[in-house]
Amino acid sequence: MFTHILIASDGSELADKAVAQGLELAKQLSARVLVATVIDPWTEVSGSSPTQSAIEAYEKAETANAGRITSAICETAKKKGISCTSSTVWGKRPAEGIIDGAETNNCDLIVMSSHGRRGFERLLLGSVAHEVLVRSTIPVLICR
C-alpha cells in the first residue's frame, strides 16, 4: 500500500504522537520512513533588519534543534527495524516545506499531527495540517 512515509515533526509532544503512529504504520507495512523538519525563514519581529550575527545564531540553533529531533526519531525507527532517513527543509513555511519534502523524496504518504484548533484561534494562527491536507496531492494522515 504505502512504501515511503514522510513523518513531519517539530519535536513537540503532540508531534511525538504522530511520530509513534507513523512508525507503527511503517513497521506494519514494511515501509521506509523519511523524518522531516521545516525551519521557518528568518522573520523580522521588531521591524528592524537583523544583524548577520543574529541570523547566524538563529541558523545554528535551528540546525542543532532539527538534528536532535530527526536523530532521535531515526534512532527509534532503526531500533524497530524500520529504514529511516531525515531531511531538514530550510526557509519555507511549514506546510510548503512538508509538501515539497514529500514530493522531492517520492513519498506516498504524509503523517503529521494537528493541534485541532477551531474558530477564531485557527483563523488567527492558521493550521499547518489543514494547509497540507488541502494542498497535497499525496495522501495525508492527520494524528491527534
Helices and strands as residue ranges (DSSP letters): E 4-8, H 13-29, E 32-39, H 52-79, E 84-90, H 94-104, E 109-113, H 119-125, H 128-135, E 140-143
